Amino acid sequence: MEIITRFAPSPTGYIHIGNVRSAIYPYLLARQNNGKLILRIEDTDRARYVEGATELIEDTLKWLGIDWDEGPIVGGPNGPYFQSERKDIYHTWARKLIESGRAYADPTSPEKIDEYRKECNDKKIPFLYRNYRPENPPEWQPGIPLRFKAEPKEYSWHDEVMGDIQTGPEVLDDIILIKKDGYPTYNFAHIVDDYEMGVTHLMRGVEYLSSTPNYLAIYEALNLDRPKIISLPHILAPNGNKKLGKRDGAKSVTEYREDGILPEAMLNYLACLGWNDGTEQEIYTKEELIKSFSIERIQNSGARYDETKLLWMNGQWIRRIFDEQGIDALYERTLGFWPENAKDATDEYKKKVLSIIYDRLKTLSDLREMTAYFFSDPKIDIDMLVNNKFLKKLAESELESLLKTSISKLSNLKTWDADNLQSTLNELLKSTGKKPAELFSLIRIAVSFAPFSPALHLTLDVLGREVSLARLNAVASAI
């Protein structure tokens, strides 16, 4: 049997990390089994539709390296792949339910339904619409909602993550299949689409678990085989007490991308957020994820979102790209992340800067703060110098003297390169009797006025003789 999975997002705005994980797992399962991934756009909620959201979804998936076998752009034999273009298909299936007595037109006004609901609240009993069915419903036609006629019974099923589940008849109700505007609800459309598109493995968030008995009733009423059901636990807020939301600090995938998170890191992090292969491995390529993934290893409880872990993983991927693909490959990733004052610098110079700073980056956007002093003279801040924890015990006159001694020694350097600079700095330590934390901090701050920088000899090498000495002289004069 060919395994067919699907990702079916709604184009209602930005795509968050929970959405993306719901795309990653079906992708991995399909690729592992030489199966098929279908991208379907569930755009029947026209009130929430956002222009451009579909393109954002497609672009995000392509950025992550997730390709689909059927869907928008690529086409396929089971289109159309926008639910808004499949209205006639849903109406055809809806009429089958009407003909078998399992669906009815419901002209009841929303105000009347609210009265029924209030009546149940006053009696402190659950509101079930099936207890208020209209006695003589009209013939169904677009403009009138269509409801499923539930036949209360027990249901049991196996969820590939949550295990065996059983529910009683009290959870079944007459849910809406087709809305007043003629578009289907998710409750009905996804069942029709998954069947027509041959989906064998249905992965979606655990929030749909409570509605599953109603879905099973529709499968049964239409005499359809249902796919394997795989409920994905929530991604939780960092404190673990609720489902992750934007208020909990999580950003959209687009925002993470703009902040300089690499697609490899995002794919790696989200795949492992609620899944592991039983080993201690943390860094996975896409190919390794495809090979290692299994439904059985998806955890059945929520996974806490940890942005610190994402940033750590991104730093690991930055270093991995440098180590395995080289400076040119990493530099291509940094375009658009350099500080404004680097716009006139040559590619070769920026590559030199990147080669000594890359292992300190957590995101590519860190370049803006961490490298500005390589492209223009920093503002001299004597307070930063004298209040440094390694220098505040030294008098300003001693700081000036140390700078002048350093300038004199460095000025006599015949060949200005990293090796000779390191040797000269070591000689300065001996001649001045200062600790590395004192002498090196003084020189580092004087040339960068940055809270941190790469190894001093590398920084001086990239800045060059003229710039380095000019900055040291300027600070010595300002003390």
Residue pairs with C-beta under 8 A, 6 or more apart in sequence:
1 200
2 35
2 36
2 198
2 200
3 29
3 30
3 33
3 35
3 36
3 200
3 201
4 30
4 35
4 36
4 37
4 38
4 197
4 198
4 199
4 200
4 201
5 26
5 27
5 29
5 30
5 35
5 36
5 37
5 38
5 199
5 200
5 201
5 202
5 203
6 26
6 37
6 38
6 39
6 40
6 194
6 197
6 199
6 202
7 22
7 23
7 26
7 27
7 37
7 38
7 39
7 40
7 61
7 68
8 39
8 40
8 41
8 42
8 190
8 193
9 15
9 19
9 22
9 23
9 41
9 42
9 57
10 41
10 42
10 43
10 45
10 48
11 41
11 43
11 49
11 50
11 53
11 54
11 56
11 57
12 45
12 48
12 49
12 50
12 53
13 50
13 53
14 53
14 56
14 252
14 253
14 254
14 255
15 53
15 56
15 57
15 60
15 252
15 253
15 254
16 246
16 250
16 252
16 253
17 235
17 244
17 250
17 253
17 256
17 266
17 270
17 273
17 305
18 205
18 234
18 235
18 244
19 253
20 60
20 64
20 253
20 266
20 270
21 232
21 235
21 270
21 271
21 273
21 274
22 203
22 204
22 205
22 232
23 61
23 64
23 66
24 64
24 66
24 267
24 270
24 271
25 203
25 230
25 232
25 271
25 275
25 293
25 298
26 37
26 201
26 203
27 37
27 66
27 68
28 271
28 289
28 290
28 293
29 35
29 201
29 203
29 293
29 295
30 36
30 37
30 69
31 37
31 290
32 290
32 291
32 293
35 200
36 69
36 70
37 66
37 67
37 68
37 69
37 70
38 68
38 69
38 70
38 71
38 76
38 78
38 81
38 197
38 199
39 58
39 61
39 68
39 70
39 71
39 72
39 81
40 71
40 81
40 82
40 83
40 193
40 197
41 54
41 57
41 71
41 72
41 81
41 82
41 83
42 83
42 186
42 189
42 190
43 49
43 54
43 82
43 83
43 84
44 83
44 84
44 179
44 183
44 184
44 185
44 186
44 189
45 183
46 84
46 181
46 183
54 72
54 82
56 254
58 72
58 73
60 253
60 254
60 257
61 67
61 68
63 257
63 263
64 263
64 266
64 267
65 263
65 264
65 267
65 286
66 267
68 74
69 76
70 76
70 77
70 78
70 79
70 81
70 197
71 81
72 81
72 82
78 196
78 197
78 198
80 86
83 183
83 184
83 189
83 193
84 183
86 189
86 192
86 193
87 182
87 183
87 184
89 192
89 196
90 178
90 183
90 184
90 188
90 189
90 192
91 142
91 178
91 182
93 188
93 192
93 222
94 103
94 140
94 146
94 177
94 178
94 184
94 188
96 222
97 103
97 148
97 149
97 177
97 218
97 221
97 222
98 104
98 140
98 146
100 221
101 149
102 148
102 149
102 151
102 221
103 140
103 146
103 147
103 148
103 149
103 177
104 133
104 134
104 137
104 140
104 146
104 147
104 149
105 137
105 138
105 139
105 140
105 141
105 144
105 145
105 146
105 147
106 133
106 134
106 137
106 144
106 145
106 146
106 147
106 174
106 176
107 134
107 137
107 138
107 144
108 132
108 134
113 129
113 132
116 127
116 129
116 132
117 127
120 126
120 127
120 128
121 127
126 170
128 170
128 173
128 174
129 147
129 173
129 174
130 149
130 150
130 152
130 172
130 173
130 174
133 149
133 174
138 144
140 146
140 178
142 178
142 182
143 180
143 182
144 180
145 176
145 178
145 179
145 180
146 176
146 177
146 178
147 174
147 175
147 176
147 177
148 174
148 175
148 176
148 177
148 187
148 188
148 214
148 217
148 218
148 221
149 174
150 172
150 173
150 174
150 175
150 214
150 217
151 172
151 217
152 169
152 170
152 172
153 169
153 172
154 166
154 167
154 168
154 169
155 166
155 167
155 172
155 212
155 213
155 216
155 217
156 164
156 165
156 166
156 167
157 164
157 165
157 212
157 216
157 229
158 164
158 165
158 229
159 165
159 209
159 229
159 230
159 231
160 201
160 228
160 229
160 230
160 295
160 298
161 230
161 231
161 232
161 233
161 295
161 298
161 300
162 206
162 209
162 231
162 300
163 300
165 209
165 212
167 213
171 210
171 213
171 214
172 213
172 214
172 217
173 214
175 185
175 187
175 214
176 185
176 187
177 184
177 185
177 187
177 188
177 218
178 184
178 185
178 188
179 185
184 192
187 211
187 214
187 215
187 218
188 218
191 215
191 218
191 219
191 222
191 224
193 199
194 202
194 227
195 222
195 224
195 225
199 227
200 227
200 228
201 227
201 228
201 230
201 295
202 226
202 227
202 228
202 229
202 230
203 230
203 232
204 230
204 231
204 232
205 231
205 232
205 234
206 231
206 232
206 233
206 234
207 234
208 215
208 231
209 231
212 229
215 226
216 226
219 225
219 226
230 295
230 298
232 274
232 298
233 274
233 298
233 299
233 300
233 301
233 302
233 303
234 243
234 244
234 302
234 303
235 243
235 244
235 273
235 274
235 302
235 303
235 304
235 305
236 242
236 243
236 244
236 302
236 303
236 304
236 305
237 243
237 244
237 245
237 248
237 304
237 305
238 248
238 249
238 304
238 305
238 306
238 307
239 304
240 302
240 304
242 248
243 302
244 250
244 305
246 252
248 305
249 307
250 305
250 307
251 259
253 266
256 266
256 310
257 263
257 266
258 365
259 363
259 364
259 365
260 314
260 337
260 361
260 363
260 364
260 365
260 366
260 367
261 310
261 314
261 363
261 364
262 314
262 317
262 318
262 321
262 333
262 364
264 285
264 286
264 317
264 321
265 310
265 313
265 314
265 316
265 317
266 310
267 286
267 289
268 283
268 284
268 285
268 289
268 313
268 317
269 309
269 310
269 313
271 284
271 289
271 293
272 282
272 284
273 303
273 305
274 298
274 299
274 302
274 303
275 293
275 297
275 298
275 299
276 297
276 299
277 292
277 293
277 294
277 297
278 297
281 288
282 313
283 313
283 316
283 317
283 320
284 292
311 362
311 363
312 362
314 362
314 363
315 361
315 362
318 330
318 358
318 359
318 361
318 364
319 358
319 359
321 329
321 330
321 333
322 329
322 330
322 355
322 358
322 359
327 351
327 354
327 355
328 351
330 354
330 358
331 347
331 350
331 351
331 354
333 364
334 350
334 354
334 364
334 367
337 364
337 365
337 367
337 368
338 345
338 350
338 367
338 368
338 371
339 367
339 368
339 369
339 371
339 372
339 375
341 372
341 375
341 376
342 350
342 371
342 372
342 374
342 375
345 375
349 462
352 462
353 371
353 374
353 462
354 367
356 454
356 455
356 458
356 459
356 462
357 367
357 370
357 371
357 454
360 366
360 370
360 452
360 454
361 367
361 370
370 450
370 452
370 453
372 378
372 450
373 447
373 448
373 449
373 450
373 453
374 462
374 463
377 467
377 470
377 471
377 474
378 448
378 449
378 450
378 471
379 449
380 449
380 474
380 475
380 478
381 449
382 475
382 478
382 479
384 445
384 449
385 391
385 399
385 442
385 445
385 446
385 475
385 479
386 392
386 396
386 399
388 441
388 445
390 435
390 437
390 438
390 441
391 399
391 438
391 441
391 442
391 445
394 402
394 438
396 479
399 442
399 479
400 476
400 479
402 432
402 434
402 439
402 442
403 442
403 443
403 446
403 472
403 475
403 476
403 479
404 476
405 428
405 431
405 432
406 428
406 439
406 442
406 443
406 472
407 469
407 472
407 473
407 476
409 424
409 427
409 428
409 431
410 421
410 424
410 460
410 465
410 468
410 469
410 472
411 469
413 420
413 421
413 424
413 465
414 420
416 460
416 461
416 464
416 465
417 461
418 457
418 458
418 461
419 457
421 456
421 457
421 460
421 461
422 457
425 439
425 440
425 443
425 456
425 457
428 434
428 439
429 435
429 436
429 439
432 439
440 456
443 456
443 460
443 472
444 453
444 456
444 459
446 471
446 472
446 475
446 476
447 459
447 460
447 463
447 467
447 468
447 471
447 472
448 459
453 459
460 468
463 471
